[in-house]
Amino acid sequence: MEFDPDIVIRNLPKLLDGARISVIAFALALGLGAPLAALVCAGRMRRHGFLAALAGGYVTVFRVIPEAVLIFWMFYCLPPLTGYTIDGLWSGSLALALVSAAYLAEIFRAGIQSVPSGQWEAAKALALPRRTLWLRVVIPQAARLSTPPFINFLTELLKGTTLLATIGVADLALQAYVLGAQTFRYMEFLTAIALIYFVIIFPVARFAEWMEHRLAASTR
Amino acid sequence: MTQPAVLIENMNKWFGHFQALHDINLVIAPGEKVVICGPSGSGKSTLIRCINRLEEHQQGRVVVDGTELTADPKAADRVRREVGMVFQQFNLFPHLSVLENCVLAPMSVRNLSRRDAEARAIRYLERVRIPEQSGKYPGQLSGGQQQRVAIARSLCMEPKLMLFDEPTSALDPEMISEVLDVMTDLAADGMTMVCVTHEMGFARHVADRIIFMDQGHIIEEAPPATFFIAPRHDRTRAFLGQIMGH
Protein backbone atom coordinates (compact mmCIF):
# COMPACT_ATOMS: atom_id res chain seq x y z
CA MET A 1 0.00 0.00 0.00
CA GLU A 2 1.24 3.41 -1.01
CA PHE A 3 1.15 6.51 1.11
CA ASP A 4 -0.71 9.18 -0.90
CA PRO A 5 -0.35 12.67 0.58
CA ASP A 6 -2.38 14.22 -2.24
CA ILE A 7 -5.61 12.74 -0.94
CA VAL A 8 -5.16 14.74 2.23
CA ILE A 9 -4.58 17.95 0.27
CA ARG A 10 -7.67 17.31 -1.85
CA ASN A 11 -9.82 16.92 1.25
CA LEU A 12 -8.30 19.84 3.07
CA PRO A 13 -11.56 21.89 3.11
CA LYS A 14 -13.31 19.12 5.05
CA LEU A 15 -10.43 18.86 7.48
CA LEU A 16 -10.50 22.63 7.94
CA ASP A 17 -14.23 22.42 8.71
CA GLY A 18 -13.33 19.89 11.36
CA ALA A 19 -10.60 22.11 12.71
CA ARG A 20 -13.09 24.97 12.94
CA ILE A 21 -15.44 22.82 15.03
CA SER A 22 -12.53 21.77 17.26
CA VAL A 23 -11.64 25.41 17.82
CA ILE A 24 -15.27 26.26 18.64
CA ALA A 25 -15.47 23.41 21.16
CA PHE A 26 -12.18 24.53 22.69
CA ALA A 27 -13.35 28.15 22.94
CA LEU A 28 -16.72 27.20 24.39
CA ALA A 29 -15.18 24.91 27.00
CA LEU A 30 -12.67 27.58 28.00
CA GLY A 31 -15.12 30.49 27.79
CA LEU A 32 -17.63 28.74 30.04
CA GLY A 33 -15.11 26.84 32.14
CA ALA A 34 -12.81 29.70 33.15
CA PRO A 35 -15.47 31.97 34.73
CA LEU A 36 -16.97 28.93 36.47
CA ALA A 37 -13.45 28.05 37.68
CA ALA A 38 -13.09 31.54 39.17
CA LEU A 39 -16.31 30.98 41.14
CA VAL A 40 -15.25 27.51 42.29
CA CYS A 41 -11.86 28.89 43.26
CA ALA A 42 -13.51 31.65 45.31
CA GLY A 43 -15.44 28.93 47.14
CA ARG A 44 -12.27 26.89 47.64
CA MET A 45 -10.52 29.89 49.21
CA ARG A 46 -13.02 29.88 52.07
CA ARG A 47 -11.99 27.85 55.05
CA HIS A 48 -15.40 26.75 56.26
CA GLY A 49 -19.03 26.80 55.34
CA PHE A 50 -21.45 25.69 52.69
CA LEU A 51 -19.69 27.37 49.76
CA ALA A 52 -16.35 25.83 50.69
CA ALA A 53 -17.94 22.37 50.87
CA LEU A 54 -19.82 22.90 47.61
CA ALA A 55 -16.67 24.01 45.78
CA GLY A 56 -14.66 21.15 47.29
CA GLY A 57 -17.33 18.65 46.23
CA TYR A 58 -17.43 20.11 42.74
CA VAL A 59 -13.69 19.72 42.25
CA THR A 60 -13.71 16.16 43.55
CA VAL A 61 -16.64 15.03 41.41
CA PHE A 62 -15.45 16.53 38.14
CA ARG A 63 -11.87 15.46 38.55
CA VAL A 64 -12.86 11.87 39.31
CA ILE A 65 -15.41 11.22 36.55
CA PRO A 66 -13.65 10.35 33.29
CA GLU A 67 -14.27 13.04 30.69
CA ALA A 68 -15.55 10.56 28.12
CA VAL A 69 -18.14 9.22 30.57
CA LEU A 70 -19.36 12.71 31.34
CA ILE A 71 -19.56 13.54 27.63
CA PHE A 72 -21.64 10.40 26.96
CA TRP A 73 -23.78 10.97 30.00
CA MET A 74 -24.65 14.54 29.10
CA PHE A 75 -25.33 13.62 25.50
CA TYR A 76 -27.45 10.51 26.10
CA CYS A 77 -28.92 10.94 29.57
CA LEU A 78 -29.57 14.63 29.89
CA PRO A 79 -32.19 14.91 27.10
CA PRO A 80 -34.56 12.27 28.55
CA LEU A 81 -34.07 13.71 32.05
CA THR A 82 -34.71 17.32 31.11
CA GLY A 83 -36.89 17.00 28.03
CA TYR A 84 -34.52 19.24 26.08
CA THR A 85 -32.26 18.11 23.31
CA ILE A 86 -29.05 19.99 22.82
CA ASP A 87 -26.71 19.20 20.00
CA GLY A 88 -23.48 17.33 20.52
CA LEU A 89 -21.22 20.32 20.10
CA TRP A 90 -22.96 22.19 22.92
CA SER A 91 -23.43 19.28 25.30
CA GLY A 92 -19.91 18.05 24.66
CA SER A 93 -18.37 21.48 25.11
CA LEU A 94 -20.39 21.96 28.27
CA ALA A 95 -19.09 18.66 29.62
CA LEU A 96 -15.54 19.76 28.87
CA ALA A 97 -16.27 23.14 30.49
CA LEU A 98 -17.47 21.46 33.70
CA VAL A 99 -14.31 19.37 33.91
CA SER A 100 -12.13 22.34 32.92
CA ALA A 101 -13.61 24.42 35.72
CA ALA A 102 -12.52 21.82 38.27
CA TYR A 103 -8.94 21.71 37.00
CA LEU A 104 -8.65 25.44 36.41
CA ALA A 105 -10.04 26.21 39.85
CA GLU A 106 -7.20 24.18 41.35
CA ILE A 107 -4.64 25.90 39.12
CA PHE A 108 -5.95 29.32 40.19
CA ARG A 109 -6.01 28.28 43.83
CA ALA A 110 -2.45 26.99 43.72
CA GLY A 111 -1.39 30.30 42.18
CA ILE A 112 -3.12 32.34 44.87
CA GLN A 113 -1.76 30.19 47.67
CA SER A 114 1.77 30.49 46.39
CA VAL A 115 1.67 34.26 46.93
CA PRO A 116 3.78 34.56 50.11
CA SER A 117 1.97 35.39 53.35
CA GLY A 118 4.17 38.48 53.73
CA GLN A 119 2.43 39.99 50.72
CA TRP A 120 -0.97 39.63 52.37
CA GLU A 121 0.40 41.01 55.60
CA ALA A 122 1.94 44.04 53.91
CA ALA A 123 -1.33 44.72 52.11
CA LYS A 124 -3.28 44.43 55.37
CA ALA A 125 -0.81 46.58 57.29
CA LEU A 126 -1.29 49.29 54.64
CA ALA A 127 -5.07 49.01 55.15
CA LEU A 128 -5.55 48.28 51.44
CA PRO A 129 -9.22 47.71 50.62
CA ARG A 130 -10.09 44.12 49.62
CA ARG A 131 -10.53 45.13 46.00
CA THR A 132 -7.08 46.65 45.80
CA LEU A 133 -5.56 43.74 47.72
CA TRP A 134 -6.93 41.26 45.20
CA LEU A 135 -6.62 43.24 41.98
CA ARG A 136 -3.27 44.94 42.54
CA VAL A 137 -1.38 42.64 44.89
CA VAL A 138 -2.58 39.03 44.89
CA ILE A 139 -3.99 38.33 41.42
CA PRO A 140 -1.07 39.78 39.42
CA GLN A 141 1.39 37.64 41.35
CA ALA A 142 -0.87 34.57 41.30
CA ALA A 143 -1.42 34.97 37.55
CA ARG A 144 2.31 34.96 36.92
CA LEU A 145 2.73 31.74 38.87
CA SER A 146 -0.35 30.14 37.32
CA THR A 147 0.58 30.85 33.72
CA PRO A 148 2.70 27.75 32.97
CA PRO A 149 0.17 25.26 34.40
CA PHE A 150 -2.61 27.22 32.71
CA ILE A 151 -0.93 26.92 29.30
CA ASN A 152 -0.31 23.23 29.93
CA PHE A 153 -3.97 22.88 30.72
CA LEU A 154 -4.90 24.53 27.40
CA THR A 155 -2.98 21.81 25.55
CA GLU A 156 -4.84 19.15 27.52
CA LEU A 157 -8.14 20.80 26.71
CA LEU A 158 -7.38 20.90 23.00
CA LYS A 159 -6.55 17.20 23.12
CA GLY A 160 -9.75 16.65 25.10
CA THR A 161 -11.88 18.11 22.31
CA THR A 162 -11.14 14.99 20.23
CA LEU A 163 -13.40 13.08 22.63
CA LEU A 164 -16.37 14.93 21.12
CA ALA A 165 -15.92 12.78 18.01
CA THR A 166 -17.37 9.92 20.07
CA ILE A 167 -20.78 11.63 20.19
CA GLY A 168 -20.70 12.52 16.50
CA VAL A 169 -19.41 16.08 16.68
CA ALA A 170 -17.71 16.70 13.35
CA ASP A 171 -14.43 17.92 14.77
CA LEU A 172 -11.05 17.46 13.21
CA ALA A 173 -10.65 13.93 14.58
CA LEU A 174 -14.06 12.76 13.34
CA GLN A 175 -13.57 14.33 9.91
CA ALA A 176 -10.31 12.46 9.54
CA TYR A 177 -11.91 9.20 10.65
CA VAL A 178 -14.86 9.63 8.29
CA LEU A 179 -12.64 10.57 5.37
CA GLY A 180 -10.47 7.56 6.17
CA ALA A 181 -13.51 5.32 6.14
CA GLN A 182 -14.84 6.75 2.86
CA THR A 183 -11.56 6.42 1.01
CA PHE A 184 -10.03 3.49 2.90
CA ARG A 185 -7.06 5.79 3.43
CA TYR A 186 -6.94 5.79 7.22
CA MET A 187 -3.17 5.94 7.18
CA GLU A 188 -3.04 9.26 5.36
CA PHE A 189 -5.82 11.04 7.21
CA LEU A 190 -5.05 9.86 10.71
CA THR A 191 -1.35 10.56 10.24
CA ALA A 192 -2.24 14.00 8.91
CA ILE A 193 -4.30 14.98 11.93
CA ALA A 194 -1.75 13.53 14.34
CA LEU A 195 0.73 15.87 12.68
CA ILE A 196 -1.68 18.79 12.82
CA TYR A 197 -2.30 18.34 16.54
CA PHE A 198 1.41 17.92 17.15
CA VAL A 199 2.29 21.07 15.23
CA ILE A 200 -0.25 23.09 17.21
CA ILE A 201 0.39 21.64 20.65
CA PHE A 202 4.14 21.11 20.69
CA PRO A 203 5.16 24.80 20.49
CA VAL A 204 2.60 25.73 23.12
CA ALA A 205 3.86 23.04 25.48
CA ARG A 206 7.45 24.14 24.90
CA PHE A 207 6.45 27.75 25.55
CA ALA A 208 4.92 26.71 28.89
CA GLU A 209 8.10 24.82 29.78
CA TRP A 210 10.23 27.83 28.90
CA MET A 211 8.05 30.14 31.02
CA GLU A 212 8.26 27.74 33.93
CA HIS A 213 12.05 27.80 33.82
CA ARG A 214 12.10 31.56 33.55
CA LEU A 215 9.77 31.90 36.53
CA ALA A 216 11.82 29.48 38.58
CA ALA A 217 14.94 31.49 37.79
CA SER A 218 13.36 34.85 38.60
CA THR A 219 11.90 33.79 41.95
CA ARG A 220 15.12 32.30 43.28
CA MET B 1 -3.77 63.70 79.93
CA THR B 2 -3.33 63.04 76.23
CA GLN B 3 -4.63 59.84 74.74
CA PRO B 4 -1.97 57.13 74.60
CA ALA B 5 -0.78 55.99 71.18
CA VAL B 6 -1.05 52.39 72.37
CA LEU B 7 -2.81 51.04 75.43
CA ILE B 8 -2.63 47.32 76.19
CA GLU B 9 -4.38 45.98 79.27
CA ASN B 10 -4.23 42.45 80.67
CA MET B 11 -3.76 41.01 77.22
CA ASN B 12 -3.38 37.26 76.67
CA LYS B 13 -2.81 35.49 73.40
CA TRP B 14 -2.75 31.83 72.49
CA PHE B 15 -1.74 29.91 69.39
CA GLY B 16 -3.92 26.83 69.84
CA HIS B 17 -2.98 25.55 73.29
CA PHE B 18 0.29 27.44 73.45
CA GLN B 19 0.09 30.70 75.33
CA ALA B 20 2.27 33.17 73.40
CA LEU B 21 1.60 36.27 75.50
CA HIS B 22 0.87 36.42 79.22
CA ASP B 23 -0.95 39.30 80.87
CA ILE B 24 0.63 42.10 78.85
CA ASN B 25 0.19 45.65 80.13
CA LEU B 26 1.77 48.43 78.12
CA VAL B 27 1.11 52.12 77.58
CA ILE B 28 2.95 54.02 74.88
CA ALA B 29 2.66 57.80 74.73
CA PRO B 30 2.58 59.78 71.48
CA GLY B 31 6.10 60.55 70.38
CA GLU B 32 7.61 57.81 72.51
CA LYS B 33 10.19 55.38 71.08
CA VAL B 34 10.01 51.91 72.54
CA VAL B 35 12.39 49.08 71.78
CA ILE B 36 11.28 45.53 72.48
CA CYS B 37 13.99 42.91 72.83
CA GLY B 38 14.26 39.38 74.09
CA PRO B 39 15.32 35.89 73.00
CA SER B 40 13.67 34.30 69.98
CA GLY B 41 10.27 32.86 70.79
CA SER B 42 9.77 35.37 73.60
CA GLY B 43 6.64 36.77 71.94
CA LYS B 44 8.03 40.17 70.94
CA SER B 45 6.98 39.88 67.29
CA THR B 46 3.60 38.53 68.33
CA LEU B 47 3.14 41.50 70.64
CA ILE B 48 3.96 44.07 67.99
CA ARG B 49 1.70 42.27 65.49
CA CYS B 50 -1.19 42.52 67.96
CA ILE B 51 -0.91 46.32 67.72
CA ASN B 52 -2.13 46.34 64.08
CA ARG B 53 -4.09 43.13 64.43
CA LEU B 54 -2.00 40.98 62.15
CA GLU B 55 -2.50 38.74 65.19
CA GLU B 56 -5.69 38.58 67.23
CA HIS B 57 -5.57 38.61 71.01
CA GLN B 58 -8.02 36.48 72.96
CA GLN B 59 -8.23 38.33 76.27
CA GLY B 60 -7.74 41.87 77.49
CA ARG B 61 -7.80 45.12 75.60
CA VAL B 62 -5.67 46.62 72.85
CA VAL B 63 -6.50 50.26 72.13
CA VAL B 64 -4.53 52.05 69.41
CA ASP B 65 -4.94 55.78 68.90
CA GLY B 66 -8.29 55.62 70.71
CA THR B 67 -9.67 52.69 68.70
CA GLU B 68 -10.12 49.38 70.47
CA LEU B 69 -9.19 46.40 68.33
CA THR B 70 -12.05 43.92 68.25
CA ALA B 71 -13.45 41.28 65.91
CA ASP B 72 -14.94 44.17 63.94
CA PRO B 73 -12.79 44.47 60.79
CA LYS B 74 -13.58 48.19 60.62
CA ALA B 75 -11.66 48.74 63.84
CA ALA B 76 -8.59 46.98 62.46
CA ASP B 77 -8.93 48.97 59.28
CA ARG B 78 -9.11 52.28 61.12
CA VAL B 79 -6.03 51.41 63.16
CA ARG B 80 -4.05 50.19 60.15
CA ARG B 81 -4.62 53.47 58.32
CA GLU B 82 -2.73 55.26 61.08
CA VAL B 83 -0.12 52.62 61.89
CA GLY B 84 2.74 51.78 59.55
CA MET B 85 4.61 48.51 59.70
CA VAL B 86 8.06 47.48 58.52
CA PHE B 87 8.75 43.77 58.25
CA GLN B 88 11.87 41.68 58.61
CA GLN B 89 11.50 40.42 55.03
CA PHE B 90 10.55 43.88 53.64
CA ASN B 91 7.45 42.46 51.90
CA LEU B 92 7.59 44.93 49.06
CA PHE B 93 5.27 44.11 46.17
CA PRO B 94 7.75 42.55 43.72
CA HIS B 95 5.65 43.11 40.60
CA LEU B 96 5.35 46.86 41.21
CA SER B 97 8.05 49.51 40.80
CA VAL B 98 9.35 51.32 43.86
CA LEU B 99 7.15 54.30 43.01
CA GLU B 100 4.05 52.09 42.53
CA ASN B 101 4.74 50.40 45.86
CA CYS B 102 4.68 53.84 47.46
CA VAL B 103 1.59 55.29 45.76
CA LEU B 104 -0.68 52.22 46.00
CA ALA B 105 -1.98 52.76 49.53
CA PRO B 106 -2.17 56.58 49.45
CA MET B 107 -4.22 56.38 46.24
CA SER B 108 -6.54 53.56 47.23
CA VAL B 109 -6.88 54.27 50.96
CA ARG B 110 -6.44 58.04 51.21
CA ASN B 111 -7.92 58.75 47.75
CA LEU B 112 -4.98 60.90 46.73
CA SER B 113 -4.65 61.79 43.05
CA ARG B 114 -1.78 60.10 41.26
CA ARG B 115 0.09 63.38 41.05
CA ASP B 116 -0.20 64.07 44.78
CA ALA B 117 0.64 60.48 45.68
CA GLU B 118 3.73 60.54 43.47
CA ALA B 119 4.88 63.86 44.89
CA ARG B 120 4.49 62.43 48.36
CA ALA B 121 6.29 59.22 47.38
CA ILE B 122 9.25 61.16 46.01
CA ARG B 123 9.36 63.23 49.18
CA TYR B 124 9.59 60.14 51.38
CA LEU B 125 11.95 58.33 49.05
CA GLU B 126 14.23 61.35 49.39
CA ARG B 127 13.86 61.11 53.12
CA VAL B 128 15.09 57.51 53.09
CA ARG B 129 17.79 58.66 50.64
CA ILE B 130 16.75 56.59 47.69
CA PRO B 131 14.84 58.86 45.26
CA GLU B 132 16.93 57.78 42.25
CA GLN B 133 15.61 54.21 42.46
CA SER B 134 11.92 55.03 42.06
CA GLY B 135 11.60 53.41 38.62
CA LYS B 136 13.27 50.15 39.63
CA TYR B 137 11.66 46.96 40.87
CA PRO B 138 12.33 45.64 44.37
CA GLY B 139 14.28 42.67 43.00
CA GLN B 140 16.82 45.07 41.49
CA LEU B 141 17.66 46.64 44.85
CA SER B 142 19.92 45.53 47.70
CA GLY B 143 18.34 44.42 50.97
CA GLY B 144 19.14 47.70 52.67
CA GLN B 145 17.61 49.65 49.80
CA GLN B 146 14.52 47.46 49.83
CA GLN B 147 14.03 48.00 53.52
CA ARG B 148 14.37 51.76 53.10
CA VAL B 149 11.76 51.64 50.34
CA ALA B 150 9.51 49.65 52.69
CA ILE B 151 9.92 52.40 55.30
CA ALA B 152 9.09 55.05 52.68
CA ARG B 153 6.05 53.03 51.56
CA SER B 154 4.74 53.07 55.13
CA LEU B 155 5.53 56.75 55.61
CA CYS B 156 3.54 57.62 52.49
CA MET B 157 0.42 56.85 54.52
CA GLU B 158 1.63 59.50 57.00
CA PRO B 159 1.05 57.22 59.98
CA LYS B 160 0.92 58.36 63.59
CA LEU B 161 2.79 55.28 64.76
CA MET B 162 5.41 53.07 63.14
CA LEU B 163 5.97 49.43 64.02
CA PHE B 164 9.29 47.81 63.13
CA ASP B 165 9.46 44.02 63.34
CA GLU B 166 13.16 43.12 63.31
CA PRO B 167 13.83 45.48 60.40
CA THR B 168 17.55 44.68 60.14
CA SER B 169 17.57 40.95 60.94
CA ALA B 170 17.46 39.85 57.29
CA LEU B 171 20.15 42.29 56.17
CA ASP B 172 23.82 41.75 55.43
CA PRO B 173 25.88 43.44 58.14
CA GLU B 174 27.11 46.26 55.91
CA MET B 175 23.54 47.32 55.16
CA ILE B 176 22.27 47.49 58.71
CA SER B 177 23.48 50.99 59.45
CA GLU B 178 21.82 52.62 56.43
CA VAL B 179 18.46 51.35 57.70
CA LEU B 180 19.16 52.28 61.32
CA ASP B 181 20.22 55.78 60.20
CA VAL B 182 16.86 56.29 58.53
CA MET B 183 15.07 55.04 61.64
CA THR B 184 17.14 57.34 63.83
CA ASP B 185 16.18 60.33 61.64
CA LEU B 186 12.57 59.33 61.89
CA ALA B 187 12.82 59.16 65.66
CA ALA B 188 14.44 62.60 65.74
CA ASP B 189 11.47 63.97 63.79
CA GLY B 190 9.17 62.90 66.60
CA MET B 191 7.58 59.75 65.16
CA THR B 192 6.06 57.37 67.68
CA MET B 193 7.95 54.11 67.20
CA VAL B 194 7.78 50.56 68.48
CA CYS B 195 10.77 48.51 67.35
CA VAL B 196 11.49 44.86 67.85
CA THR B 197 15.24 44.68 67.37
CA HIS B 198 18.48 43.18 68.59
CA GLU B 199 20.40 46.34 67.67
CA MET B 200 21.36 47.43 71.16
CA GLY B 201 23.37 50.42 69.94
CA PHE B 202 20.23 51.76 68.26
CA ALA B 203 18.21 50.99 71.39
CA ARG B 204 20.68 52.83 73.60
CA HIS B 205 20.67 55.99 71.48
CA VAL B 206 17.10 56.18 70.28
CA ALA B 207 14.80 54.44 72.73
CA ASP B 208 12.99 56.25 75.50
CA ARG B 209 12.23 52.88 77.01
CA ILE B 210 13.38 49.33 76.49
CA ILE B 211 11.12 46.37 77.12
CA PHE B 212 12.60 42.96 77.74
CA MET B 213 10.41 39.93 77.07
CA ASP B 214 10.89 36.26 77.81
CA GLN B 215 8.49 33.36 77.29
CA GLY B 216 5.56 35.63 76.56
CA HIS B 217 6.00 37.86 79.61
CA ILE B 218 7.21 41.42 79.88
CA ILE B 219 10.06 40.88 82.33
CA GLU B 220 11.50 44.35 82.57
CA GLU B 221 10.85 47.89 81.34
CA ALA B 222 13.36 50.66 81.80
CA PRO B 223 14.96 53.66 80.12
CA PRO B 224 18.17 52.65 78.32
CA ALA B 225 20.48 54.04 80.99
CA THR B 226 18.95 51.87 83.68
CA PHE B 227 18.34 48.92 81.38
CA PHE B 228 21.93 48.50 80.26
CA ILE B 229 23.69 49.54 83.44
CA ALA B 230 21.48 48.12 86.13
CA PRO B 231 19.07 45.50 84.85
CA ARG B 232 16.98 44.19 87.72
CA HIS B 233 16.25 40.67 86.54
CA ASP B 234 18.57 37.72 86.14
CA ARG B 235 17.07 36.84 82.80
CA THR B 236 17.67 40.35 81.48
CA ARG B 237 21.26 40.17 82.68
CA ALA B 238 21.73 36.78 81.07
CA PHE B 239 20.26 38.03 77.78
CA LEU B 240 22.38 41.16 77.75
CA GLY B 241 25.43 39.07 78.59
CA GLN B 242 24.73 36.86 75.59
CA ILE B 243 24.18 39.57 73.02
CA MET B 244 26.73 42.10 74.26
CA GLY B 245 29.31 39.64 75.54
CA HIS B 246 31.33 39.35 72.38
Interface residues (C-beta under 8 A of the other chain):
Chain A: P116 G118 Q119 E121 A122 K124 A125 L126 A127 L128 P129 R131 T132 R136 V137 P140 Q141 R144 S218
Chain B: N52 L54 D77 R80 R81 V83 G84 M85 F87 Q89 N91 L92 F93 P94 H95 L96 L104 A105 S108 V109 G139 R153 S154 M157
